[in-house]
């Protein structure tokens, strides 16, 4: 019993102490430790299917919107704002002007278009392209009924505006 209390005391001291190491002092030098339980099979968001991969990807990547940790409506992610047409078919996402990739390059609406095209490309072999079938012509593109991605309802209106057109209104969006 004493051994366990000593361990708990030492653990508490170590975990609550502030490091003065130069490695931990600056934002540019911080290290993120994540207990994931197992090694991921990969980090390609369009190919992986497991829970360990999902945990890492949701920690590393930010979507247009993010889940509100307190419940309720989604919060801005890469999109600082969005609007929905009166008929519920067209979603317009206004990307944050300061959104950057980890290499410092700007995140653009074309990045999202490319990503959605990639997951819908049959040759990739993604397990979940059907999660985008609510987008106009997404299923037709994935099933190779059409070959022109410009007919799919995902467009970059400009570098910071993404427009998504749906097949029909969906309440979950």
C-alpha positions in Angstrom: 0.0 0.0 0.0 2.8 2.4 0.9 4.5 1.7 -2.4 1.3 2.7 -4.3 1.0 5.9 -2.3 4.6 6.8 -2.9 4.1 6.2 -6.7 0.9 8.4 -6.6 2.8 11.2 -4.8 5.7 11.1 -7.2 3.4 11.0 -10.2 1.4 13.9 -8.9 4.6 16.0 -8.3 6.0 15.2 -11.8 2.7 15.7 -13.6 2.0 19.0 -11.9 5.5 20.5 -12.1 6.2 23.1 -14.7 9.0 22.4 -17.0 11.7 25.0 -17.5 13.3 23.1 -20.4 13.8 25.2 -23.5 12.3 22.4 -25.5 8.9 22.8 -23.7 8.9 26.6 -23.3 8.1 27.9 -26.8 5.0 27.2 -28.8 7.1 26.2 -31.8 8.8 23.6 -29.7 5.8 21.9 -28.0 5.4 18.2 -28.3 2.0 16.5 -28.5 1.7 13.1 -26.7 -1.4 11.1 -27.5 -2.3 7.7 -26.0 -3.9 6.0 -28.9 -3.9 2.4 -27.7 -2.4 0.9 -30.8 -0.4 1.7 -33.8 -2.4 3.1 -36.7 -2.4 1.2 -40.0 -2.0 4.5 -41.8 -2.9 8.2 -41.8 -4.5 8.6 -45.2 -8.0 9.9 -44.3 -9.5 8.5 -47.5 -8.3 4.9 -47.0 -8.0 4.1 -43.4 -11.0 2.5 -41.6 -10.1 1.8 -38.0 -10.8 3.6 -34.7 -7.1 4.2 -33.8 -6.7 5.9 -37.2 -9.9 8.0 -36.7 -8.6 9.2 -33.3 -5.4 10.4 -34.7 -7.0 12.0 -37.8 -9.5 13.9 -35.8 -6.7 15.2 -33.7 -4.4 16.1 -36.6 -7.0 17.4 -39.2 -9.7 20.0 -38.9 -12.7 20.0 -41.1 -14.9 22.8 -42.4 -16.8 22.7 -39.1 -16.1 20.9 -35.9 -18.3 19.2 -33.4 -19.2 21.3 -30.4 -17.7 19.6 -27.4 -20.6 20.9 -25.2 -23.2 19.6 -27.6 -25.5 21.7 -29.8 -24.7 23.2 -33.1 -21.4 22.7 -34.9 -18.6 25.3 -34.5 -16.4 26.9 -37.1 -13.4 24.9 -38.1 -11.5 25.8 -41.3 -14.7 27.6 -42.4 -15.1 30.7 -40.3 -18.8 30.9 -41.5 -21.3 29.3 -43.8 -24.7 29.8 -45.2 -27.4 27.5 -46.5 -29.7 28.4 -49.4 -33.5 28.7 -48.6 -34.2 25.4 -50.4 -31.5 23.6 -48.3 -29.5 22.5 -51.4 -26.5 24.9 -51.5 -24.0 25.3 -48.7 -21.5 28.1 -49.0 -18.4 27.8 -46.7 -16.2 30.9 -46.2 -12.8 29.6 -45.2 -10.8 31.4 -42.5 -8.4 33.8 -44.3 -5.6 32.7 -42.0 -6.1 28.9 -42.4 -2.7 27.3 -43.1 -1.3 23.9 -43.7 1.4 22.7 -41.4 4.0 23.8 -44.0 2.6 27.4 -43.8 0.8 27.3 -47.2 -2.7 28.7 -47.3 -5.6 26.2 -47.1 -7.9 26.9 -50.1 -11.3 25.8 -51.4 -9.5 23.9 -54.1 -7.9 21.8 -51.4 -11.3 20.6 -50.4 -12.5 20.0 -54.0 -9.4 17.9 -54.6 -9.9 15.9 -51.4 -13.6 15.2 -52.2 -12.6 14.2 -55.8 -9.9 11.9 -54.5 -12.2 10.0 -52.1 -14.8 9.6 -54.9 -12.3 8.3 -57.4 -13.0 4.6 -57.8 -9.4 3.6 -58.4 -8.4 4.8 -54.9 -10.5 2.0 -53.3 -11.8 4.1 -50.4 -14.2 2.2 -48.1 -16.4 5.2 -47.4 -17.0 7.3 -50.6 -20.7 6.8 -50.0 -20.6 9.2 -47.1 -20.5 11.9 -49.8 -23.3 10.5 -51.9 -25.6 13.3 -50.7 -23.6 15.7 -52.8 -25.0 16.3 -56.3 -23.6 13.7 -58.7 -21.1 12.3 -56.2 -22.6 8.8 -56.5 -22.7 9.0 -60.3 -19.0 10.0 -60.4 -18.0 7.3 -58.0 -20.0 4.6 -59.8 -18.4 5.9 -63.1 -21.7 6.9 -64.6 -20.1 10.3 -65.3 -16.4 11.0 -65.7 -16.4 14.8 -65.4 -15.8 15.8 -61.8 -16.9 19.4 -62.6 -20.5 18.0 -62.7 -20.2 17.0 -59.0 -21.6 19.6 -56.6 -18.3 20.6 -55.1 -16.9 23.9 -56.4 -14.3 26.5 -55.4 -16.0 29.8 -56.1 -12.7 31.5 -55.2 -9.7 30.6 -53.1 -11.6 31.0 -49.8 -15.1 30.0 -50.8 -16.3 26.4 -51.1 -19.8 25.8 -52.5 -21.4 22.4 -52.0 -24.7 21.5 -53.8 -26.7 18.6 -52.6 -29.0 16.1 -54.4 -31.8 17.0 -52.0 -32.0 18.7 -48.6 -30.8 16.6 -45.7 -31.7 17.5 -42.2 -28.5 16.1 -40.7 -26.4 18.7 -42.5 
